[in-house]
Amino acid sequence: MEKKFETEAIRTQTKRSQYLEHSTPMYLTSSFVFEDAEDMRASFAEEKERNIYSRYSNPNSSEFIEKVCKMEGAEEGFAFASGMAAVFSTFAALLESGDHIISSRSIFGSTHSLFTQFFPKWKIDTTYFKIGEEKTIESLITSKTKIIYAESPTNPGVDILDLEVLGVIAKKHNLIFIVDNCFASPYLQQPMKFGAHLVIHSGTKLMDGQGRVMAGITVGGRELMDKVYRFSRITGPALSPFNAWVISKSLETLSVRVDRHCENALKLAQFLEDHPNVNWVKYPFLKSHPQYEIAKKQMKAGGCVVAFDVKGGVEAGKKFFDAIKLLSLSANLGDARSIVTHPASTTHSKLTSEERLGAGITDGMVRVSVGLEHIDDIIADIDQALR
């Protein structure tokens, strides 16, 4: 019988040891032993499915992968030391010199740097399209195009891409469709339902949810994931057993936490819409959001991130951040503690001013990762800082 999301998050567990533990223990070991010479030979020949070395697999990372695969509807996965390790390793495993990527312009700053500073060294090119122009990207496809890549919601402007449209185009042209699903989490959105072949997460964010450890994961179809696995097994970006154990435990409360995140974020966004010191506010489940209908189609709720623009530009923004008392000034998100970030001077500072504007990032934009504190306290702190 198919289980509900919340049940799978809690009840997915690797095989119990002889001690019949109720909660999966940590397997803090670099390697695993063999019964005899034949067992060792067969294991390295991949005639047996078993743990050999924690750079390849470990019971803790395997449990984390299994949970996320069930959440996303994927066949296989690999767990990484960070979200960017997942992004880089996934692309590196699938691309060759001369290949071409089509990507949304609104992506995480480090991913943009990867596309514009490092991939060109290996003759891998990227062409960007703007939010809302998904149906026109067929004109960007060349004989070298191999991957369509998107974030939805985007970082930091919480724009929404129509994943179904991108999935149809990818299928029509036999392209690999990859989605960074970090802002939504698998609880709110499952991109594979809309045609994605691979889904990437920074487990550092909502999956951990308490700002403790770093992690990343890529899940998807067996054939593509086998390529990602073999590249990653050799190059060594694997998630540590300890961090895998922490993240796997955190997934047990993902649905409960994200429900509260979304409830708080919507109330904050509604408050900011009427604030005299705010130019605009964007949140996927606000009716004023330009892609509101698409968000409702794709997502269960709007997520934890609210973006807004402070009246008065850079100087007013500085005063706002200096006046914050309760919330944290940090570059992280998806934490139990609410966080305010200035993308133009932090997460997206490596972009030129033209590139930032192209991605919808204004000088006065503030990104709020809305936490689990009482909403009245969150609103009060942001209000006093704006005033």
HUURKA-V915638 format. One line per field, one symbol per residue. psi: psi as a letter, one per 30 degrees, with the letter a starting at -180 (. if undefined). A space follows every 10 residues. Layout:
# HUURKA-V915638
psi: ???
This chain:
# HUURKA-V915638
psi: kklleeeeee fkklklaffh kekklkiikf lklleaeeee eeeffhfkjl kekffelkee eeeeeeeeee efhlellkkl fleeeeeeee eeffllkflk kkkkfjlkee eeeeefeeef fghjlkkkll kfgeffffff klffkekkkl kjlljfghlk kjeeeeeeee eeghlkjkkj gefelfefkj fffggkekkk kjffceeefg helkllkkla leeefeeeee eeeefhglkk eeeeeeeeee ffgeeeeeee eeeeeeeeee efegkfgkel kkkegkffkf heeeeeefke lfafkkklkk kfbeeeeeee effkeelkjl fllglfkkkk kjeffcfgff lleeeeefgg jlegkkkkjk aglkeeeeee eeeeee.
